[in-house]
């Protein structure tokens, strides 16, 4: 009987706490309603400049053609050229003393009339084979782009 009484008392206490937090005696006046309407209308309006900026930056898909640790370039080099109605992009890290170094293209964005190629250079800590490497990656994108800019986003040397 004591357990039943304690359970009923606990349930009543919990319900009282929950209901007291949900009920308020405040009323909403007309000014509050108009402010709420203004906020809703303002969030539905799109700033034309923001829309224009979004349209200018378009992520371009790319296909990795080749990548590896033993490239042909002895120094860091970024190349682009047109082949078969596609733009080929090659990035070379140059000669490095071990296999811990890497280079990769993380994304390509079309901004107005140019391509921005984001290149990540990195070094992994740890035990590596002590052999001279030259990491590289070659990708291609559909379309022909003469204005290609390379942006280095990571360099851990």
N, CA, C and O atoms as a GROMACS GRO file, in nm:
protein
  628
    1UNK      N    1   0.083  -0.119   0.000
    1UNK     CA    2   0.000   0.000   0.000
    1UNK      C    3   0.088   0.126   0.000
    1UNK      O    4   0.057   0.224  -0.068
    2UNK      N    5   0.198   0.121   0.078
    2UNK     CA    6   0.288   0.236   0.083
    2UNK      C    7   0.352   0.258  -0.054
    2UNK      O    8   0.372   0.372  -0.096
    3UNK      N    9   0.384   0.150  -0.123
    3UNK     CA   10   0.444   0.163  -0.257
    3UNK      C   11   0.346   0.225  -0.355
    3UNK      O   12   0.385   0.310  -0.436
    4UNK      N   13   0.222   0.184  -0.349
    4UNK     CA   14   0.120   0.240  -0.437
    4UNK      C   15   0.102   0.389  -0.410
    4UNK      O   16   0.092   0.469  -0.503
    5UNK      N   17   0.097   0.426  -0.284
    5UNK     CA   18   0.084   0.567  -0.246
    5UNK      C   19   0.204   0.648  -0.296
    5UNK      O   20   0.188   0.758  -0.348
    6UNK      N   21   0.325   0.592  -0.278
    6UNK     CA   22   0.446   0.661  -0.324
    6UNK      C   23   0.446   0.676  -0.477
    6UNK      O   24   0.487   0.780  -0.528
    7UNK      N   25   0.402   0.573  -0.549
    7UNK     CA   26   0.395   0.578  -0.695
    7UNK      C   27   0.295   0.683  -0.741
    7UNK      O   28   0.325   0.760  -0.832
    8UNK      N   29   0.178   0.688  -0.680
    8UNK     CA   30   0.076   0.787  -0.716
    8UNK      C   31   0.128   0.927  -0.687
    8UNK      O   32   0.108   1.018  -0.768
    9UNK      N   33   0.192   0.946  -0.574
    9UNK     CA   34   0.248   1.076  -0.537
    9UNK      C   35   0.356   1.118  -0.637
    9UNK      O   36   0.362   1.235  -0.675
   10UNK      N   37   0.442   1.025  -0.679
   10UNK     CA   38   0.548   1.055  -0.776
   10UNK      C   39   0.487   1.094  -0.911
   10UNK      O   40   0.535   1.188  -0.975
   11UNK      N   41   0.384   1.024  -0.955
   11UNK     CA   42   0.319   1.055  -1.083
   11UNK      C   43   0.254   1.192  -1.078
   11UNK      O   44   0.266   1.269  -1.173
   12UNK      N   45   0.187   1.223  -0.970
   12UNK     CA   46   0.123   1.354  -0.956
   12UNK      C   47   0.229   1.464  -0.955
   12UNK      O   48   0.209   1.569  -1.015
   13UNK      N   49   0.341   1.441  -0.888
   13UNK     CA   50   0.449   1.541  -0.882
   13UNK      C   51   0.507   1.565  -1.021
   13UNK      O   52   0.529   1.679  -1.061
   14UNK      N   53   0.531   1.459  -1.094
   14UNK     CA   54   0.587   1.472  -1.229
   14UNK      C   55   0.491   1.546  -1.321
   14UNK      O   56   0.532   1.634  -1.395
   15UNK      N   57   0.362   1.511  -1.316
   15UNK     CA   58   0.263   1.578  -1.400
   15UNK      C   59   0.251   1.725  -1.363
   15UNK      O   60   0.237   1.810  -1.452
   16UNK      N   61   0.257   1.758  -1.236
   16UNK     CA   62   0.248   1.897  -1.192
   16UNK      C   63   0.366   1.977  -1.247
   16UNK      O   64   0.348   2.089  -1.296
   17UNK      N   65   0.484   1.921  -1.238
   17UNK     CA   66   0.604   1.991  -1.286
   17UNK      C   67   0.595   2.011  -1.438
   17UNK      O   68   0.625   2.119  -1.488
   18UNK      N   69   0.554   1.907  -1.511
   18UNK     CA   70   0.544   1.918  -1.656
   18UNK      C   71   0.438   2.019  -1.699
   18UNK      O   72   0.461   2.099  -1.790
   19UNK      N   73   0.321   2.015  -1.634
   19UNK     CA   74   0.213   2.105  -1.674
   19UNK      C   75   0.242   2.250  -1.636
   19UNK      O   76   0.202   2.341  -1.709
   20UNK      N   77   0.307   2.274  -1.527
   20UNK     CA   78   0.337   2.410  -1.485
   20UNK      C   79   0.435   2.476  -1.582
   20UNK      O   80   0.429   2.598  -1.603
   21UNK      N   81   0.523   2.399  -1.639
   21UNK     CA   82   0.619   2.454  -1.733
   21UNK      C   83   0.557   2.485  -1.868
   21UNK      O   84   0.614   2.563  -1.946
   22UNK      N   85   0.442   2.427  -1.898
   22UNK     CA   86   0.380   2.444  -2.030
   22UNK      C   87   0.276   2.554  -2.033
   22UNK      O   88   0.240   2.600  -2.142
   23UNK      N   89   0.227   2.597  -1.920
   23UNK     CA   90   0.118   2.694  -1.916
   23UNK      C   91   0.172   2.830  -1.876
   23UNK      O   92   0.244   2.842  -1.777
   24UNK      N   93   0.136   2.935  -1.955
   24UNK     CA   94   0.173   3.071  -1.921
   24UNK      C   95   0.049   3.158  -1.923
   24UNK      O   96  -0.047   3.127  -1.993
   25UNK      N   97   0.051   3.265  -1.848
   25UNK     CA   98  -0.063   3.356  -1.843
   25UNK      C   99  -0.045   3.475  -1.936
   25UNK      O  100  -0.129   3.564  -1.937
   26UNK      N  101   0.062   3.477  -2.013
   26UNK     CA  102   0.086   3.591  -2.100
   26UNK      C  103  -0.003   3.581  -2.223
   26UNK      O  104  -0.034   3.472  -2.271
   27UNK      N  105  -0.043   3.698  -2.274
   27UNK     CA  106  -0.118   3.702  -2.399
   27UNK      C  107  -0.030   3.766  -2.504
   27UNK      O  108   0.059   3.846  -2.473
   28UNK      N  109  -0.055   3.732  -2.628
   28UNK     CA  110   0.023   3.787  -2.738
   28UNK      C  111  -0.051   3.908  -2.791
   28UNK      O  112  -0.168   3.899  -2.828
   29UNK      N  113   0.018   4.021  -2.794
   29UNK     CA  114  -0.047   4.142  -2.844
   29UNK      C  115  -0.026   4.153  -2.996
   29UNK      O  116   0.048   4.073  -3.055
   30UNK      N  117  -0.088   4.249  -3.056
   30UNK     CA  118  -0.085   4.267  -3.201
   30UNK      C  119   0.056   4.298  -3.250
   30UNK      O  120   0.095   4.251  -3.358
   31UNK      N  121   0.135   4.376  -3.173
   31UNK     CA  122   0.271   4.410  -3.215
   31UNK      C  123   0.357   4.284  -3.226
   31UNK      O  124   0.438   4.273  -3.318
   32UNK      N  125   0.340   4.190  -3.134
   32UNK     CA  126   0.417   4.066  -3.139
   32UNK      C  127   0.382   3.987  -3.263
   32UNK      O  128   0.470   3.930  -3.328
   33UNK      N  129   0.253   3.985  -3.298
   33UNK     CA  130   0.211   3.913  -3.419
   33UNK      C  131   0.270   3.978  -3.543
   33UNK      O  132   0.311   3.907  -3.636
   34UNK      N  133   0.275   4.110  -3.548
   34UNK     CA  134   0.328   4.175  -3.666
   34UNK      C  135   0.479   4.154  -3.676
   34UNK      O  136   0.532   4.137  -3.786
   35UNK      N  137   0.550   4.154  -3.561
   35UNK     CA  138   0.693   4.126  -3.564
   35UNK      C  139   0.721   3.984  -3.612
   35UNK      O  140   0.816   3.961  -3.686
   36UNK      N  141   0.637   3.891  -3.569
   36UNK     CA  142   0.652   3.753  -3.613
   36UNK      C  143   0.629   3.743  -3.764
   36UNK      O  144   0.702   3.673  -3.834
   37UNK      N  145   0.527   3.812  -3.813
   37UNK     CA  146   0.500   3.811  -3.958
   37UNK      C  147   0.616   3.871  -4.035
   37UNK      O  148   0.653   3.820  -4.141
   38UNK      N  149   0.674   3.980  -3.983
   38UNK     CA  150   0.788   4.043  -4.049
   38UNK      C  151   0.907   3.949  -4.055
   38UNK      O  152   0.975   3.940  -4.157
   39UNK      N  153   0.930   3.878  -3.944
   39UNK     CA  154   1.043   3.784  -3.942
   39UNK      C  155   1.023   3.673  -4.044
   39UNK      O  156   1.117   3.636  -4.114
   40UNK      N  157   0.902   3.621  -4.053
   40UNK     CA  158   0.874   3.514  -4.149
   40UNK      C  159   0.892   3.565  -4.291
   40UNK      O  160   0.952   3.498  -4.375
   41UNK      N  161   0.840   3.685  -4.320
   41UNK     CA  162   0.852   3.741  -4.455
   41UNK      C  163   0.997   3.769  -4.491
   41UNK      O  164   1.037   3.747  -4.605
   42UNK      N  165   1.077   3.818  -4.396
   42UNK     CA  166   1.217   3.848  -4.424
   42UNK      C  167   1.299   3.722  -4.451
   42UNK      O  168   1.391   3.725  -4.532
   43UNK      N  169   1.265   3.612  -4.384
   43UNK     CA  170   1.341   3.490  -4.409
   43UNK      C  171   1.305   3.430  -4.544
   43UNK      O  172   1.384   3.356  -4.602
   44UNK      N  173   1.186   3.462  -4.596
   44UNK     CA  174   1.147   3.409  -4.726
   44UNK      C  175   1.208   3.489  -4.841
   44UNK      O  176   1.212   3.441  -4.954
   45UNK      N  177   1.255   3.612  -4.814
   45UNK     CA  178   1.317   3.694  -4.917
   45UNK      C  179   1.460   3.647  -4.940
   45UNK      O  180   1.534   3.626  -4.844
   46UNK      N  181   1.498   3.632  -5.065
   46UNK     CA  182   1.633   3.589  -5.098
   46UNK      C  183   1.711   3.709  -5.147
   46UNK      O  184   1.666   3.782  -5.236
   47UNK      N  185   1.826   3.729  -5.089
   47UNK     CA  186   1.915   3.836  -5.133
   47UNK      C  187   1.970   3.798  -5.270
   47UNK      O  188   2.034   3.694  -5.284
   48UNK      N  189   1.947   3.882  -5.369
   48UNK     CA  190   1.989   3.850  -5.505
   48UNK      C  191   2.140   3.840  -5.516
   48UNK      O  192   2.189   3.760  -5.596
   49UNK      N  193   2.215   3.918  -5.439
   49UNK     CA  194   2.361   3.909  -5.442
   49UNK      C  195   2.408   3.774  -5.390
   49UNK      O  196   2.502   3.716  -5.446
   50UNK      N  197   2.344   3.722  -5.283
   50UNK     CA  198   2.382   3.591  -5.232
   50UNK      C  199   2.352   3.483  -5.334
   50UNK      O  200   2.432   3.390  -5.350
   51UNK      N  201   2.240   3.492  -5.404
   51UNK     CA  202   2.206   3.394  -5.506
   51UNK      C  203   2.307   3.400  -5.620
   51UNK      O  204   2.347   3.296  -5.672
   52UNK      N  205   2.348   3.520  -5.659
   52UNK     CA  206   2.446   3.534  -5.765
   52UNK      C  207   2.578   3.472  -5.726
   52UNK      O  208   2.641   3.405  -5.808
   53UNK      N  209   2.623   3.493  -5.602
   53UNK     CA  210   2.748   3.434  -5.555
   53UNK      C  211   2.741   3.282  -5.552
   53UNK      O  212   2.839   3.214  -5.583
   54UNK      N  213   2.624   3.226  -5.514
   54UNK     CA  214   2.609   3.082  -5.512
   54UNK      C  215   2.620   3.026  -5.653
   54UNK      O  216   2.679   2.919  -5.672
   55UNK      N  217   2.564   3.095  -5.752
   55UNK     CA  218   2.569   3.047  -5.889
   55UNK      C  219   2.709   3.057  -5.946
   55UNK      O  220   2.742   2.981  -6.037
   56UNK      N  221   2.791   3.147  -5.898
   56UNK     CA  222   2.925   3.165  -5.952
   56UNK      C  223   3.018   3.053  -5.908
   56UNK      O  224   3.111   3.020  -5.981
   57UNK      N  225   2.998   2.994  -5.792
   57UNK     CA  226   3.083   2.887  -5.741
   57UNK      C  227   3.013   2.753  -5.761
   57UNK      O  228   2.920   2.719  -5.687
   58UNK      N  229   3.057   2.678  -5.859
   58UNK     CA  230   2.998   2.550  -5.890
   58UNK      C  231   3.105   2.443  -5.875
   58UNK      O  232   3.212   2.453  -5.935
   59UNK      N  233   3.077   2.340  -5.796
   59UNK     CA  234   3.170   2.229  -5.781
   59UNK      C  235   3.166   2.145  -5.907
   59UNK      O  236   3.059   2.103  -5.952
   60UNK      N  237   3.283   2.120  -5.963
   60UNK     CA  238   3.295   2.045  -6.088
   60UNK      C  239   3.342   1.903  -6.055
   60UNK      O  240   3.442   1.885  -5.986
   61UNK      N  241   3.269   1.802  -6.103
   61UNK     CA  242   3.316   1.664  -6.081
   61UNK      C  243   3.439   1.636  -6.167
   61UNK      O  244   3.453   1.688  -6.277
   62UNK      N  245   3.527   1.552  -6.115
   62UNK     CA  246   3.646   1.516  -6.190
   62UNK      C  247   3.672   1.367  -6.177
   62UNK      O  248   3.627   1.302  -6.083
   63UNK      N  249   3.746   1.315  -6.274
   63UNK     CA  250   3.779   1.173  -6.276
   63UNK      C  251   3.930   1.159  -6.260
   63UNK      O  252   4.008   1.224  -6.330
   64UNK      N  253   3.972   1.073  -6.167
   64UNK     CA  254   4.114   1.048  -6.148
   64UNK      C  255   4.160   0.953  -6.260
   64UNK      O  256   4.110   0.841  -6.272
   65UNK      N  257   4.254   1.000  -6.338
   65UNK     CA  258   4.308   0.920  -6.448
   65UNK      C  259   4.426   0.836  -6.400
   65UNK      O  260   4.439   0.719  -6.438
   66UNK      N  261   4.511   0.896  -6.318
   66UNK     CA  262   4.631   0.827  -6.274
   66UNK      C  263   4.680   0.892  -6.145
   66UNK      O  264   4.667   1.013  -6.126
   67UNK      N  265   4.738   0.811  -6.058
   67UNK     CA  266   4.800   0.863  -5.937
   67UNK      C  267   4.906   0.764  -5.892
   67UNK      O  268   4.898   0.645  -5.921
   68UNK      N  269   5.005   0.815  -5.820
   68UNK     CA  270   5.109   0.723  -5.776
   68UNK      C  271   5.219   0.791  -5.699
   68UNK      O  272   5.212   0.910  -5.666
   69UNK      N  273   5.322   0.714  -5.671
   69UNK     CA  274   5.435   0.761  -5.591
   69UNK      C  275   5.560   0.789  -5.674
   69UNK      O  276   5.656   0.849  -5.624
   70UNK      N  277   5.560   0.746  -5.800
   70UNK     CA  278   5.681   0.759  -5.881
   70UNK      C  279   5.651   0.836  -6.010
   70UNK      O  280   5.649   0.778  -6.118
   71UNK      N  281   5.627   0.968  -5.996
   71UNK     CA  282   5.597   1.053  -6.110
   71UNK      C  283   5.722   1.094  -6.186
   71UNK      O  284   5.834   1.058  -6.149
   72UNK      N  285   5.701   1.168  -6.293
   72UNK     CA  286   5.811   1.205  -6.382
   72UNK      C  287   5.877   1.338  -6.346
   72UNK      O  288   5.983   1.370  -6.401
   73UNK      N  289   5.818   1.415  -6.257
   73UNK     CA  290   5.870   1.548  -6.226
   73UNK      C  291   5.961   1.546  -6.104
   73UNK      O  292   5.932   1.479  -6.005
   74UNK      N  293   6.072   1.621  -6.111
   74UNK     CA  294   6.168   1.627  -6.000
   74UNK      C  295   6.135   1.740  -5.902
   74UNK      O  296   6.184   1.741  -5.789
   75UNK      N  297   6.052   1.836  -5.944
   75UNK     CA  298   6.013   1.945  -5.856
   75UNK      C  299   5.862   1.964  -5.861
   75UNK      O  300   5.795   1.912  -5.951
   76UNK      N  301   5.808   2.039  -5.764
   76UNK     CA  302   5.664   2.062  -5.758
   76UNK      C  303   5.620   2.132  -5.886
   76UNK      O  304   5.681   2.229  -5.931
   77UNK      N  305   5.512   2.079  -5.944
   77UNK     CA  306   5.464   2.136  -6.070
   77UNK      C  307   5.315   2.110  -6.085
   77UNK      O  308   5.267   2.000  -6.057
   78UNK      N  309   5.243   2.213  -6.129
   78UNK     CA  310   5.100   2.203  -6.155
   78UNK      C  311   5.077   2.235  -6.303
   78UNK      O  312   5.118   2.342  -6.350
   79UNK      N  313   5.013   2.144  -6.376
   79UNK     CA  314   4.996   2.157  -6.521
   79UNK      C  315   4.849   2.139  -6.557
   79UNK      O  316   4.777   2.063  -6.492
   80UNK      N  317   4.806   2.209  -6.662
   80UNK     CA  318   4.673   2.182  -6.719
   80UNK      C  319   4.681   2.199  -6.871
   80UNK      O  320   4.757   2.282  -6.921
   81UNK      N  321   4.602   2.120  -6.941
   81UNK     CA  322   4.596   2.127  -7.087
   81UNK      C  323   4.465   2.066  -7.136
   81UNK      O  324   4.396   1.997  -7.061
   82UNK      N  325   4.433   2.092  -7.262
   82UNK     CA  326   4.310   2.045  -7.323
   82UNK      C  327   4.340   1.920  -7.406
   82UNK      O  328   4.437   1.917  -7.483
   83UNK      N  329   4.256   1.817  -7.390
   83UNK     CA  330   4.271   1.694  -7.468
   83UNK      C  331   4.134   1.631  -7.487
   83UNK      O  332   4.065   1.599  -7.390
   84UNK      N  333   4.093   1.614  -7.613
   84UNK     CA  334   3.965   1.550  -7.647
   84UNK      C  335   3.845   1.616  -7.577
   84UNK      O  336   3.763   1.547  -7.517
   85UNK      N  337   3.836   1.748  -7.584
   85UNK     CA  338   3.726   1.826  -7.526
   85UNK      C  339   3.718   1.811  -7.374
   85UNK      O  340   3.611   1.830  -7.315
   86UNK      N  341   3.829   1.779  -7.311
   86UNK     CA  342   3.837   1.770  -7.165
   86UNK      C  343   3.961   1.846  -7.121
   86UNK      O  344   4.058   1.859  -7.195
   87UNK      N  345   3.954   1.897  -6.998
   87UNK     CA  346   4.070   1.963  -6.939
   87UNK      C  347   4.141   1.864  -6.848
   87UNK      O  348   4.082   1.811  -6.754
   88UNK      N  349   4.267   1.840  -6.877
   88UNK     CA  350   4.348   1.748  -6.798
   88UNK      C  351   4.430   1.831  -6.699
   88UNK      O  352   4.492   1.930  -6.737
   89UNK      N  353   4.430   1.789  -6.573
   89UNK     CA  354   4.502   1.861  -6.467
   89UNK      C  355   4.599   1.765  -6.402
   89UNK      O  356   4.560   1.657  -6.356
   90UNK      N  357   4.727   1.803  -6.399
   90UNK     CA  358   4.831   1.720  -6.340
   90UNK      C  359   4.897   1.796  -6.226
   90UNK      O  360   4.934   1.913  -6.241
   91UNK      N  361   4.912   1.731  -6.111
   91UNK     CA  362   4.982   1.791  -5.997
   91UNK      C  363   5.093   1.698  -5.953
   91UNK      O  364   5.072   1.578  -5.931
   92UNK      N  365   5.212   1.754  -5.940
   92UNK     CA  366   5.330   1.677  -5.900
   92UNK      C  367   5.390   1.741  -5.775
   92UNK      O  368   5.402   1.863  -5.766
   93UNK      N  369   5.427   1.659  -5.679
   93UNK     CA  370   5.487   1.709  -5.556
   93UNK      C  371   5.638   1.725  -5.569
   93UNK      O  372   5.698   1.802  -5.494
   94UNK      N  373   5.699   1.657  -5.663
   94UNK     CA  374   5.843   1.661  -5.678
   94UNK      C  375   5.909   1.551  -5.597
   94UNK      O  376   5.842   1.475  -5.527
   95UNK      N  377   6.040   1.542  -5.605
   95UNK     CA  378   6.112   1.434  -5.537
   95UNK      C  379   6.109   1.452  -5.385
   95UNK      O  380   6.130   1.562  -5.332
   96UNK      N  381   6.082   1.342  -5.316
   96UNK     CA  382   6.078   1.339  -5.170
   96UNK      C  383   6.161   1.220  -5.121
   96UNK      O  384   6.178   1.123  -5.195
   97UNK      N  385   6.213   1.225  -4.998
   97UNK     CA  386   6.307   1.123  -4.952
   97UNK      C  387   6.246   0.991  -4.906
   97UNK      O  388   6.318   0.894  -4.885
   98UNK      N  389   6.112   0.985  -4.890
   98UNK     CA  390   6.050   0.860  -4.846
   98UNK      C  391   5.905   0.851  -4.894
   98UNK      O  392   5.857   0.940  -4.964
   99UNK      N  393   5.837   0.744  -4.856
   99UNK     CA  394   5.700   0.719  -4.904
   99UNK      C  395   5.592   0.785  -4.818
   99UNK      O  396   5.474   0.757  -4.837
  100UNK      N  397   5.629   0.871  -4.726
  100UNK     CA  398   5.531   0.936  -4.639
  100UNK      C  399   5.462   1.056  -4.700
  100UNK      O  400   5.365   1.107  -4.642
  101UNK      N  401   5.507   1.103  -4.813
  101UNK     CA  402   5.452   1.224  -4.876
  101UNK      C  403   5.342   1.188  -4.975
  101UNK      O  404   5.345   1.082  -5.038
  102UNK      N  405   5.244   1.278  -4.987
  102UNK     CA  406   5.138   1.256  -5.085
  102UNK      C  407   5.084   1.389  -5.135
  102UNK      O  408   5.102   1.493  -5.071
  103UNK      N  409   5.020   1.385  -5.249
  103UNK     CA  410   4.955   1.502  -5.308
  103UNK      C  411   4.823   1.456  -5.367
  103UNK      O  412   4.814   1.347  -5.424
  104UNK      N  413   4.719   1.538  -5.353
  104UNK     CA  414   4.589   1.501  -5.408
  104UNK      C  415   4.508   1.626  -5.438
  104UNK      O  416   4.525   1.731  -5.376
  105UNK      N  417   4.420   1.613  -5.535
  105UNK     CA  418   4.324   1.718  -5.568
  105UNK      C  419   4.198   1.688  -5.488
  105UNK      O  420   4.138   1.582  -5.505
  106UNK      N  421   4.159   1.781  -5.401
  106UNK     CA  422   4.045   1.756  -5.314
  106UNK      C  423   3.913   1.802  -5.375
  106UNK      O  424   3.810   1.737  -5.356
  107UNK      N  425   3.915   1.913  -5.448
  107UNK     CA  426   3.794   1.958  -5.516
  107UNK      C  427   3.831   2.058  -5.624
  107UNK      O  428   3.938   2.118  -5.622
  108UNK      N  429   3.739   2.072  -5.718
  108UNK     CA  430   3.755   2.168  -5.827
  108UNK      C  431   3.628   2.250  -5.834
  108UNK      O  432   3.518   2.196  -5.839
  109UNK      N  433   3.644   2.382  -5.834
  109UNK     CA  434   3.529   2.473  -5.837
  109UNK      C  435   3.539   2.562  -5.960
  109UNK      O  436   3.647   2.611  -5.994
  110UNK      N  437   3.426   2.581  -6.026
  110UNK     CA  438   3.420   2.677  -6.138
  110UNK      C  439   3.371   2.808  -6.078
  110UNK      O  440   3.261   2.815  -6.023
  111UNK      N  441   3.452   2.911  -6.091
  111UNK     CA  442   3.418   3.044  -6.041
  111UNK      C  443   3.424   3.140  -6.160
  111UNK      O  444   3.531   3.172  -6.210
  112UNK      N  445   3.308   3.184  -6.204
  112UNK     CA  446   3.295   3.266  -6.324
  112UNK      C  447   3.358   3.193  -6.442
  112UNK      O  448   3.308   3.088  -6.483
  113UNK      N  449   3.468   3.245  -6.498
  113UNK     CA  450   3.527   3.184  -6.617
  113UNK      C  451   3.652   3.102  -6.585
  113UNK      O  452   3.723   3.062  -6.677
  114UNK      N  453   3.680   3.075  -6.457
  114UNK     CA  454   3.802   3.001  -6.424
  114UNK      C  455   3.772   2.881  -6.337
  114UNK      O  456   3.671   2.875  -6.268
  115UNK      N  457   3.864   2.784  -6.342
  115UNK     CA  458   3.859   2.669  -6.254
  115UNK      C  459   3.956   2.692  -6.140
  115UNK      O  460   4.070   2.733  -6.162
  116UNK      N  461   3.912   2.664  -6.018
  116UNK     CA  462   4.001   2.670  -5.902
  116UNK      C  463   4.020   2.526  -5.857
  116UNK      O  464   3.926   2.457  -5.818
  117UNK      N  465   4.146   2.481  -5.863
  117UNK     CA  466   4.181   2.344  -5.827
  117UNK      C  467   4.244   2.347  -5.688
  117UNK      O  468   4.348   2.411  -5.668
  118UNK      N  469   4.182   2.278  -5.591
  118UNK     CA  470   4.233   2.275  -5.455
  118UNK      C  471   4.324   2.152  -5.440
  118UNK      O  472   4.281   2.038  -5.457
  119UNK      N  473   4.451   2.178  -5.407
  119UNK     CA  474   4.553   2.074  -5.399
  119UNK      C  475   4.597   2.058  -5.253
  119UNK      O  476   4.627   2.157  -5.186
  120UNK      N  477   4.599   1.934  -5.206
  120UNK     CA  478   4.642   1.905  -5.070
  120UNK      C  479   4.774   1.830  -5.074
  120UNK      O  480   4.784   1.722  -5.134
  121UNK      N  481   4.876   1.887  -5.011
  121UNK     CA  482   5.005   1.821  -4.995
  121UNK      C  483   5.015   1.779  -4.849
  121UNK      O  484   4.985   1.859  -4.760
  122UNK      N  485   5.056   1.654  -4.824
  122UNK     CA  486   5.063   1.610  -4.684
  122UNK      C  487   5.178   1.514  -4.661
  122UNK      O  488   5.235   1.457  -4.754
  123UNK      N  489   5.210   1.499  -4.534
  123UNK     CA  490   5.313   1.404  -4.490
  123UNK      C  491   5.257   1.326  -4.374
  123UNK      O  492   5.213   1.384  -4.275
  124UNK      N  493   5.258   1.194  -4.384
  124UNK     CA  494   5.211   1.106  -4.276
  124UNK      C  495   5.329   1.070  -4.187
  124UNK      O  496   5.432   1.022  -4.234
  125UNK      N  497   5.313   1.093  -4.058
  125UNK     CA  498   5.416   1.055  -3.962
  125UNK      C  499   5.421   0.903  -3.953
  125UNK      O  500   5.321   0.835  -3.975
  126UNK      N  501   5.537   0.850  -3.920
  126UNK     CA  502   5.550   0.706  -3.901
  126UNK      C  503   5.673   0.653  -3.970
  126UNK      O  504   5.761   0.728  -4.013
  127UNK      N  505   5.679   0.523  -3.979
  127UNK     CA  506   5.792   0.455  -4.043
  127UNK      C  507   5.761   0.442  -4.191
  127UNK      O  508   5.655   0.392  -4.230
  128UNK      N  509   5.855   0.486  -4.274
  128UNK     CA  510   5.834   0.483  -4.419
  128UNK      C  511   5.956   0.422  -4.486
  128UNK      O  512   6.067   0.423  -4.433
  129UNK      N  513   5.932   0.368  -4.605
  129UNK     CA  514   6.042   0.315  -4.685
  129UNK      C  515   6.130   0.432  -4.728
  129UNK      O  516   6.080   0.534  -4.776
  130UNK      N  517   6.258   0.416  -4.711
  130UNK     CA  518   6.353   0.522  -4.748
  130UNK      C  519   6.391   0.507  -4.896
  130UNK      O  520   6.496   0.454  -4.931
  131UNK      N  521   6.302   0.555  -4.979
  131UNK     CA  522   6.322   0.549  -5.123
  131UNK      C  523   6.277   0.683  -5.180
  131UNK      O  524   6.180   0.741  -5.132
  132UNK      N  525   6.344   0.732  -5.280
  132UNK     CA  526   6.306   0.860  -5.340
  132UNK      C  527   6.177   0.841  -5.418
  132UNK      O  528   6.167   0.756  -5.507
  133UNK      N  529   6.078   0.923  -5.384
  133UNK     CA  530   5.948   0.918  -5.451
  133UNK      C  531   5.919   1.052  -5.516
  133UNK      O  532   5.987   1.152  -5.490
  134UNK      N  533   5.817   1.054  -5.600
  134UNK     CA  534   5.769   1.177  -5.662
  134UNK      C  535   5.617   1.165  -5.677
  134UNK      O  536   5.568   1.135  -5.786
  135UNK      N  537   5.542   1.188  -5.568
  135UNK     CA  538   5.396   1.169  -5.570
  135UNK      C  539   5.329   1.260  -5.674
  135UNK      O  540   5.372   1.373  -5.697
  136UNK      N  541   5.222   1.207  -5.735
  136UNK     CA  542   5.150   1.283  -5.837
  136UNK      C  543   5.006   1.236  -5.847
  136UNK      O  544   4.970   1.130  -5.797
  137UNK      N  545   4.924   1.319  -5.913
  137UNK     CA  546   4.786   1.282  -5.944
  137UNK      C  547   4.747   1.353  -6.074
  137UNK      O  548   4.779   1.470  -6.094
  138UNK      N  549   4.679   1.280  -6.160
  138UNK     CA  550   4.631   1.335  -6.287
  138UNK      C  551   4.480   1.313  -6.292
  138UNK      O  552   4.432   1.201  -6.275
  139UNK      N  553   4.405   1.422  -6.318
  139UNK     CA  554   4.259   1.413  -6.327
  139UNK      C  555   4.214   1.482  -6.455
  139UNK      O  556   4.289   1.555  -6.519
  140UNK      N  557   4.088   1.457  -6.490
  140UNK     CA  558   4.030   1.529  -6.603
  140UNK      C  559   3.888   1.571  -6.569
  140UNK      O  560   3.817   1.504  -6.494
  141UNK      N  561   3.848   1.685  -6.628
  141UNK     CA  562   3.712   1.735  -6.612
  141UNK      C  563   3.652   1.754  -6.751
  141UNK      O  564   3.723   1.782  -6.847
  142UNK      N  565   3.522   1.739  -6.759
  142UNK     CA  566   3.454   1.761  -6.886
  142UNK      C  567   3.456   1.910  -6.918
  142UNK      O  568   3.435   1.993  -6.830
  143UNK      N  569   3.479   1.944  -7.044
  143UNK     CA  570   3.481   2.082  -7.088
  143UNK      C  571   3.623   2.133  -7.103
  143UNK      O  572   3.719   2.073  -7.054
  144UNK      N  573   3.634   2.245  -7.172
  144UNK     CA  574   3.765   2.305  -7.194
  144UNK      C  575   3.777   2.433  -7.113
  144UNK      O  576   3.694   2.524  -7.125
  145UNK      N  577   3.879   2.440  -7.031
  145UNK     CA  578   3.903   2.556  -6.945
  145UNK      C  579   4.047   2.601  -6.964
  145UNK      O  580   4.141   2.525  -6.938
  146UNK      N  581   4.064   2.725  -7.008
  146UNK     CA  582   4.198   2.780  -7.025
  146UNK      C  583   4.248   2.848  -6.899
  146UNK      O  584   4.368   2.850  -6.872
  147UNK      N  585   4.156   2.903  -6.820
  147UNK     CA  586   4.193   2.976  -6.700
  147UNK      C  587   4.181   2.883  -6.579
  147UNK      O  588   4.073   2.869  -6.522
  148UNK      N  589   4.293   2.821  -6.540
  148UNK     CA  590   4.295   2.727  -6.427
  148UNK      C  591   4.391   2.782  -6.322
  148UNK      O  592   4.506   2.815  -6.351
  149UNK      N  593   4.341   2.791  -6.199
  149UNK     CA  594   4.419   2.844  -6.087
  149UNK      C  595   4.433   2.732  -5.984
  149UNK      O  596   4.336   2.661  -5.956
  150UNK      N  597   4.552   2.715  -5.928
  150UNK     CA  598   4.576   2.612  -5.828
  150UNK      C  599   4.586   2.676  -5.691
  150UNK      O  600   4.657   2.775  -5.672
  151UNK      N  601   4.513   2.620  -5.596
  151UNK     CA  602   4.509   2.671  -5.459
  151UNK      C  603   4.560   2.561  -5.366
  151UNK      O  604   4.500   2.454  -5.356
  152UNK      N  605   4.671   2.589  -5.299
  152UNK     CA  606   4.731   2.492  -5.207
  152UNK      C  607   4.660   2.502  -5.073
  152UNK      O  608   4.665   2.607  -5.009
  153UNK      N  609   4.593   2.393  -5.029
  153UNK     CA  610   4.516   2.399  -4.905
  153UNK      C  611   4.583   2.325  -4.790
  153UNK      O  612   4.541   2.340  -4.675
  154UNK      N  613   4.684   2.245  -4.817
  154UNK     CA  614   4.752   2.176  -4.711
  154UNK      C  615   4.897   2.153  -4.749
  154UNK      O  616   4.927   2.105  -4.858
  155UNK      N  617   4.986   2.189  -4.658
  155UNK     CA  618   5.127   2.168  -4.684
  155UNK      C  619   5.192   2.136  -4.552
  155UNK      O  620   5.216   2.225  -4.470
  156UNK      N  621   5.221   2.010  -4.530
  156UNK     CA  622   5.283   1.964  -4.406
  156UNK      C  623   5.423   1.915  -4.437
  156UNK      O  624   5.442   1.795  -4.462
  157UNK      N  625   5.521   2.000  -4.436
  157UNK     CA  626   5.659   1.957  -4.461
  157UNK      C  627   5.746   2.000  -4.346
  157UNK      O  628   5.866   1.974  -4.346
   0.00000   0.00000   0.00000
